[in-house]
Amino acid sequence: MSDYYNAFEMSPVPTPGPDAVPPEPFRGIYGMPAFATIPTTDLAASVDFWTRGLGFFELFAIPGTVVHLRRWAFQDVLLVKADSVPEQAPALSLSFACVLSEVESVVEACRAVRPGSVDGPRDTPWTTRDVEVITPENARIVLTAAKPFDPASQEAKDLAAVGITPPAAGGGDNEDHV
């Protein structure tokens, strides 16, 4: 038996495709397996950008201290009041999954709320379409949408060249990759 298994049944991320529909915002409470904590000098401006631009919603807040934002299940961000933030965005980025149909609306919304905040969208060699956004706190956020996998594409050939093949092509559950 393999140590790896198909766990898509526990992921909120839909199967990639042009008709993929994003899941509804998840308002339930759970033990967060991971989350980002982002300092901000202006909680109101940060919440405004994250909600109107990036599509998060406010799960709860402790006024003047912290705001817990969420998008899909397991996409949690804590905006925490701070005295200062970095003057420029770090090289490090934090990525959140989205679907292809959301990419353009996120780009437009972020540009409307904060002109100059968006780089992209751009397609990657690993079959995603990414949008990089610099938030008011100078956090580098990437919204990444999986593109449908085309076995005849150059991306598929490039991935196969490094040993990454789709299950239908004999790659199985990653046995050949571990």
Secondary structure, 3 states (H helix, E strand, C coil): CCCCCCCHHHCCCCCCCCCCCCCCCCCCCCCCCCCEEEEECCHHHHHHHHHHHCCCEEEEEECCCEEEEECCCCCEEEEEECCCCCCCCCCCCEEEEECHHHHHHHHHHHHHHCCCCEEEEEECCCCEEEEEEECCCCCEEEEEEECCCCCCCHHHHHHHHCCCCCHHHCCCCCHHHC
